[in-house]
């Protein structure tokens, strides 16, 4: 956690989110994302202790209510939590979790749905606006409530005491495909290839490893700071390797992995088909990047400990020194 936080704070790619006052809305979304998801996981971890659970449950709902007044990218929260609930270990646990957190989902039928009906969301290809939006909104709220309670009824109807890993995987694939279709709604030319999904993450890594070069590539004549992705075969393969290490280390934590997958795909709507990318939009995937790269580094270090016990301390110092050098370079690039 500490290593991820250091990487996140020093990362050059999203620096414009701190420089440009109007980008506060993006910072607020990321702040509430991290806050609500952490509170949710904390509440879930103490669910067998009612005295503690209800305190964290109420705190999570309050933070979620405040978060719901952010821009529409805050919809990552209910969808990520929904993925975590859908992939519960058994149907009984899924029903209990979903029932507990129904108020959290209902919250997004307020201001976020109102914003969708009256303003739309171009980045995520969602447009429900029109002259009759004031009449459609109450209908949309009622429909949303019916669907939320209807989903609970479906969970109860198809409950099964035995966990089914095939169904869990199918649900995760279906969720990813649903987000993919939303991102491609504009037309066939916007269809996302598997390679495209890796591009923003690869650009993020390139910027982290070569921050000074990224800083000098920024065109000072443009009114916004644009980050060039500096795509290369080496950086692409390195990203694939790092992500595979992360997945291997966390492959038995399917629920939590699903939250990050949903988060990344929805954030991808702000990054796809662009090179260069506006610096402030990197703020949406910076937390995921920081977690993945730090987790992969620690996993490699743990594997090395079992092989080279005598020089493990030296290897640990080398890894920390590398992170310190790269983080320092990123901070220097921000100064430039």
N, C-alpha and C positions, 0 to 999 in steps of 0.2 A: 504493500500500500504506500509506504514511504517513497519507494523508488518510482512508482507510477506517478505520485504527486509531484516529485521533482521533475520528471520528464514533462509532465503536463504544464507546469508553471513556466518552464524554460523554453518550451517548444516555439520555434520561430514562425511556423506556418500560419498560425491563427493570430499573430500579434496585432493585426489591424482591428480585431474585435475589442481590444483595449484602448486603441488610439482614437477610434471614431466614435463620438458620443452616441450616434444613432444605433450603433451595434450593441448597445446595452440590452436591447430586446433579445439578442442571441445569447448573451452572457446569462441573462435571467433564465432562459430556457434550460441551458446546461446546468446552471446552479440548481434549479428545481428538479431536473432529471436525476442528478446525483443524490440530492437530498431525499426525494420521495422514494426512489428505488432502494436506497440504503435503509431508510426507515421501514419500508415494506419488508425487506429481507430480515431486519432485526425483529420486527413483530412476528414474522413467520417462524423465526428460530425459537421464540419463547411461547409459541402457541399452546404448549402443554402446561403453561403456568399462567392461569387466568389473571392473577394479580398483576403480573408484569405485562401480559399480552394486551389487556384493554388500555393500559397507559400508552403503549407504543402504537396501538391501533388508532386511538383517538389523535395522537400526535401526527400520525401518517395522514389521516383524513384532513386535518387542519392544514398541513403543508400542501396536500393535494388540492385543497380548495383554493389556496393562494396561487398555486401553480396554474390552475385552470384559467386564470386571467392573463396568461402569457400569449404569445403568438401561437399559431396553429401547429407548429412543429412540436408543441407540448403533447400532442396526441401520441407521441412515442411512449409516454408513461402508461396509459391504459392498455395499449397493445402489447407492450413488453411484459407487463404484469399478467395480462391475459394469456400470453404464451407460457409463462411460468406456471400458471394454474392449470392450463390444459395438459401440460406434461407432468402432472402430479403422479406419484408412484402408484396410487390406486384410486378407483372411482369414488370411494367414500371420502378420501382426503380431498379429492377434486371438488366434490359437492360442498364440503365444509368450507374450504378456502373461498370458493366462488360466492357462497352465501355471505361469508364474513365481509367480503370486499365489494359487494354489490353497491354500497353507497359511493365507493370510489368511482365506479364506472358511471353511475347515474350523474355524478358531478359534471361529466363532460357533455351532458345533454343541456347544460346551461349556456354559459358564455361561448365555449368553443363551437357548439352547434349553431348558436346565433351568428357567430362570425362566419361560419361556413355558408349559411343561408344568405347573408347580406353582403359578404365580401368575396367568398371563395378562396381557393388556395392554388395559385397558378403553378408553383413549384412542384406540388404533389398532384397536379392535374385534376383537381377537384373543383367543380364549379356548380353550385346549386342555386346560384343567384337568379334574380328575375323580378319583374314588377309585382309578382304575386308572392314574394318571399314572406311578407308579414302573415299571410294566410297559411303558407306551407309550414312555417316554423312550429306552431302548436301541434299540427299533425305529425311533424317529424319527431317532436318530443314524445308524444303518445306512442308512436311507432317504436321509438327507441326503447321505451320502458317495457313495452310488450315483448320486444325481441330479447331484452336482457333477462326478463323473468322466464320467457320461453326457452332460452338456452339452459337455464337452471332445470326446467322441467325435462329437457332432453337429457341432461346429465343424470337425473334421477331415473328416467325411463330406461336408459341404456347402461345402468350401473352394473359393474362386474367386480366381484371381490378380488379377482386375480389381475395383477397388472399385466398389460399386454404391450411389450416393447414395440411390436409391429405397428400398433395403433398410434403409439407415441411418435414414432418416426414419421408415420403417414400424416399426422396432424402438423408436425413441424414443416414437412415438405409442402403441405397444402397452404400453410400460413405464408411461407416464403413465395410460393407461386402466386398467391393472392396479392401480395405487395408488388411482385414483379408485374402483374397485369395492370395494377393501378399506375405504376410508373410508365407503362407503355401505352396508356390510353390515347395519347395524342395522335398515334398513327404508327404504321409499320416502320417508317424510317427512324422512329424513336425506340425500336426494339433493342433490348439490352443483350449483348453477347456476353458469354461467361468471362471473357477477357476484360470487358468494360467494368465489371464489378470490382476487379482488383486495382483498377487505375488510380482512384483517389488515394487508396491506402499506400500504393507504391509511390505516388507523388509525395505523400506525407513522409514516408521513410527517406526518400531522396532529399527532401528539404531538411530533415533532421540530421542526416549524415553530411550534407553539404550546405549548411545554412548561409555561409558567406557568399557562395556562388548564387544562391537563390536571391539574396539581398541585392547583389549587383545586377541581376537580370530584371529587377523591377523597373518598369518604365515610369520615370518621375513626371512625365507629361500627362499621364492619365489621372483622372480625378479620383480613382480608387486604387488600392494596392492589389495587384494581381500576382499570384504565385505560379510560376512555370513548373510543370510537373517533373521535368528532366527524366523522362522515361528511358529505361535501358534494360537490356536482357538480364544483366546482373542484378539490378535492383528488383526486377520482377521476380526472379527466381529466389532471391533472398527473402522477399515478402512471403512467397508461398511456403518457404522453409520455416520461417518464423511462425506463421499462422498454423502450420501443421504441428509444430512443437506445442503451441498453445492448446490446440484441440486435443492432442495426445495427453497432455497434462491434466486437462479438465474433461476428458471424454465421459467420465462417470457422473459429471454434474450437468446432466442434460438440461435441467430446468433453467439454471443460470446462464448456460450457453445460449439457450433460446432467446433470453432477454437481450443479450448482446447482438445476436443475429438480427432480430427484429429492429433493434435500435439502429444498426448499421444500414439496413436496407431502407428504412424510412429517411435517415439522414442522407442517404445516397441520392435522394430526389433533389437535393440542393447542390449536388456536385457532378451529376452525370453530364456527359457529352460536353465538357468544358476543358479547355487548356489554352491559356491559363485559367485558374480558378480564383475567385475573389477570396482574399485572405480570411475574411470574417466567417466564411462558410466552413472553413476547416475546424472551427470551434465545435461543430457537431460530432466529428469523429475523433477529435483529439483525445477524449477520455478513453475510448476503445483502443486507440493506437497505443496510448501510454500503458494500459493494462496488459495488452497483448505482448508488446516488446519487453516489458519488465518481467512478465510471467515466463516468457520463453527463455530469457537470460537466466533466471533463477532455476528453471528446469535443467538447462544445460549445466549449470554449476553443480546442481544436485547429482546429476549423472556423473560428472567428473569426480566428485568426492568419493564415489564408490570405486573408481578406477585408480586415481592418483591421490592417495591419502597423505603422502609425505609433503607434497607441494600444494596442497589444497589452499592453505592460507595465502600463498603467493598468487594463485589463480584468482582467488576472491578479490584480492587487492587490485589485480590487473583489470578485472571486470568493473569494479567500482571506479577505477581511474579512467577507464574508457568512457563510462557514463558521465563522469565529471567533465572530461574533455569535451564531449559532444554537447553537453548542456551548457558549458561555458561558451562554446562557439555559437550556440543558438542565442544566448543572451547578448553576445557581441554583435551578432547579425541584427538583432532588434535595435541596438544602439545606432548601427549604420543606417 
